[in-house]
Amino acid sequence: MRAASRMTAVVGTLGLVCLASVGFAQSIPVVRPVAHIASIASGSIQGVVQDEHGAPIPGATISALGPTPAFAVSDRVGRFELRTLSPGPYLLRAHLSGFVASRGQVVDVRPSGRSSSSIALRRAGAAPMLTAGMGVGDGPSPSEPAASPAPPSSTSDDDHSELAWRLRHARRGVLKDATMPLDALPDDGDRPSAFGTASLFGRASESSARLASNFFAGTPFFGQVNLLTTGTFDSPQQLFSGDNFSHSTAYLALGAPVGEHADWTARAALTQGDLASWIVAGEYTTRAPARHRYDIGLSYSTQRYEGGNFAALRDVTDGARNAGTIYAFDTFSIAPSVTLTYGGRYARYDYVDGASLVSPRIALTLTPADHFRVSTQVSSRATAPGAEEFMPQMDSGIWLPPQRTFSSLVAGRPFEAERTSHVEVDVERDVAAATVSVRAFRQHVADQIATLFGINMAGIPAAALGHYFLSNVGDVDASGVAAGVRAAVASRVHASVEYSLTQAHLSAPDGDNLAYMLVFAPSAVRPGSERIHDVATSIETDVPETATRVVVLYKVSSAFAHAAAAAGSQAPSLDARFDVQVRQSLPFMDFSSAKWEMLVAVRNFFREAAADQSIYDELLVVRPPKRIVGGLTLKF
């Protein structure tokens, strides 16, 4: 009760600070979450949309698919601008009813740069250029007679235009039926079909194909399809084993603009095997500039285990686990220099005692001067054991459904959620092409969760890679400071580094949890206070000559827990976590409105980083295996 009262007082005080700061009048700040240390300055794309005669086209929807999907609508003179785009390549297209969708073009956005592009749309009624060397010219060829125009009084329905004459008298070839546009052919006996004459089946299939093609070409949908295979390994021998890549994943995302300042996105992922699972999610976001920018979404996930691991089956009584969440946040520009973000997340896990978990958050950002920002955040975060398997981050490049099983370390011990109260103040200053940040934080964690891989128990088959055990190891009180810098290096490399120093106290767990932890991972039990040194780095680079993108995340800390037999010590030790992603564009597979990429990623991070997570969330993960993901990505 006293903790809740302190939280209410802090939130109330922060609200008064917001109202007292309305008098500031500066430019609207760019809000950057304090945990995203790898963020860099955004860029923009501007251009004009024209028809085949060079006349401007107003009201066209322009879509840019890339690191940050964005949309815009051309104005009365055909001009458009896409702002606040994350640096990287974008696939740019334009859509408008009555016009044929433009061919996709790739535009490279640089940090703090502005790229220009001109898009041409062709009216649906305009004659297209024919393939196989045939086209519509300004007049007949000297070696061919001109088509005779129909007399004015003729009532015949035949088409006597020059295009129709050329199609009727063109020399037949083996590619004609495949390359001739069906819409350009006259509706008479000369029209070819799959059987040489017009048939009901042929006309129906042609109409369906044209309808589907026109629908996707004339609507401003964007999306992504991932066909991936995943596996885990703990040694090079396991990496090259035949049964390592045992999980295949299909992922689909589909989105579209809502008016001029909002987007909706729907996502789904499915995997099949001894662990069958799926995730569906949807989100609605408002784009800047807007006084209120909303971020609303929901997701639902199911995990059904059909294998023979006794440890997994003992905690899955009905054979399945279900989890759902809904969230809503509003970023409110109170004044040009004051921005308030508030909202919360509600989640429900059917396998956790007290399954309903509420996580409110409020943040205030002030910009008292150009290139200078002060941010404050207060949050209460509730995390369920095993939540990483059900609710992956929606903004990550790799979106996977549940693929691992988990159980309580103590048989029969119910799962309990971890609850973190977090307060943080962050100061940022832009210096040339770099941003320097300093932050201070304080947090209290109830029922801290520890995650253990590679545990062998008597009577239970070993499951070192695809199964892990969870235990609550006590409460945490911590406070610390951090300093970091992020910058663009040599215009192709964007890097960041942050060092943090934390003073923390982790109380000992009670009962059976303490006994089991002392046997399997004694370094996860921390008597007294300890000082934690942590360094987190990120490097992102683009090679336009080869259309390659590489992202590397690396974290080093002095307080990682390890297994009981590791190093023969019961104290925490220096260790590291990494995440490497390589994306290679495949231009030889690109279509006019789609882009193919090859993806390979290797990581041993267990949790996704969050601004208000417990400092021990990643440190108390014992022997996490390496996860490898590979496959193809189609963006359209």
C-alpha positions, 0 to 999 in steps of 0.5 A: 500500500505504501509503494502504491501511495508513493507511485500515485504521488509521483504521478500526480507531481509529474502531472503538475509539472506538465501543466506548469510547463505549458508556457514553453514555445519551441519546436516540437521535439522528436521523442526518443525512448531512453532505452533505444540507444541505437536510434539516429537522426531521421530523414525525409523523402519529397517529390511530385506525382505526375501523369504520362503527360507530365501533369501533376496528380493530386490526391495520390497515396504514396507509400514508402516501405522500409525501416519505418513504413510511411504514407503521404497524399499528394497536394493540389500540385502533386507534391508530397513529403514523407517525414521522420523516416529512419535511415535506410532503403525504402520502396516507394510507390504511388496509388490512385483510383483510375491510374495504373500503380507505378513501378516501385523505386528504391530511395535511400534515406540518409540521417538528417537528409532529404531525398527527392523522387518523381513518380509517374502514373499512367491512366488506366485507359491509356494504351500500354507498351506491348512486349516482344517488340510491339508498341503503339507508335505515332503512325503506321510503319512504312512497310505496312498499310495504314488502318482504314478508319470506320465511316462516321455512319457505321454502326459496327461494333468492331474496333478499327483503331490502329492498335486493333489492326496491328493486333489482328495482323501481327505475326503469330509466335509462341510467346504471343499468348503469354506476352499480349495484354488481354485487356488490349485484345478485341472481344471477337473470334480472333481473341486467343485463349488457352484452347485456341478459341474463346472458352467460358473457363478461359474468360473466367480465369482471365477476368479473375486474374485481372481483378486480383491484379487491379485490386492489389495495384490500385490499393495502397496496401503494404506488407511483408511475408517471412518464410523462415527456419530456426534452430538452437545450438550450444556448440559448433557440432550442434549447429551442423547436426541434421535435426538442428533446424527443426522449426519452420515459421510463416509470418505475414504482415499487412497494413494500409493508411487510415486517412493522411495521418494514421496506419493500421497493421495486422500481423500473424505468425505460425509454426508447426512441430511438437510445439504448435503455436501461433500469434495474431496481432493488430495495431493502429498508430498515428503519424506526426505531425499531430497533437495527439499521436495514438498507439493502440494494439492487441495480440493473442497467442497460443502454445500447444505442446505435443512432445514427450518432455515430462517437465513441460507436460507437468505444468501444461495441464490441458495441453495448451497455454494462452496469452493475450494483451491489449495496450493504448498510449497517447503522445500529447504535444501540450506545447511546442516544447512539452510532450506527454506520453501516457497509457498502459498495457493489460495482459492475461496469461492463463497459466499464472496466478493472478493472470491479469497484469496491468502495466501503466506508464507515463513520460514527459519530454521537455525541449528548453532549447534546440538540440537539447531534451530532458525526459522523465519516465515513471512506470509499473511493469508486470512481467509473466514467467515465459512472456518472451515466448508469447509476446515478441516485440512488434517492431523487431525485424524477426517476429517468431511465435512460441518455439520453446517450452518452460516449467517451474524449477520447483515441481508444483510451485505456481508461476508468479509474475515479476513486478517492476516499479521504475523511475528515470530521468534522461538528458540528451544533447545533439552535438554535430552528428552525434547525440550525448545522453546521461540518465539516472534511474531507480527501481524496485522489483518484486519476485525477480525471475531467474531463467535456467537452461541446461538443467538435468533433473533425475527422472526427467529427460534432458532438454538443454536447448528447447526447454528452460526452468523458471524461478522467483529469486527475491526482491530487488532494489537498485539505483544507477547512472548511465552515459552514452553516445550515438553517432553516424560514422563515415555516413554508412555506419551508425553506432552507439555505446552506453556505460552504466554503473548500478548499485543493487541489492537482491534479497534471497529467495525463500523456501524451496526456491532457495534450495534449488537455486543453490544446487543448480545456479548458486551465482543467481543468489546474491547475498548483500549489495553488489556493484554492476558494471555494464557496457552496451554497444550497437553497430548498424551499417549499409552497403549500397553497392551490394544492397547489404545491411548488417546490425550487431548488438553486444552487451558486456556485464560483470554480474552474469549468472552461470551454472553451478559447474561453470568456473567452479565458483559461486560468484557472478562473472564477466560475460557477454550477449550478442545479436548479429543480423545480416540482410541481403537484398536480392534485386534479381528477384524484385518485381515492380511492387515487391522486394526480396531479402535474404535474412540470417541472424544469430543471437544469444540474447534471451530477452528483448530490451525495454526501457523499464525492465529490471536490471537483472532480467538478462543477468539472471539467464543461465546458459542461454543457447544460441538461436539461429534464424534464416530464410527469405523475406518478401516486402510489398 
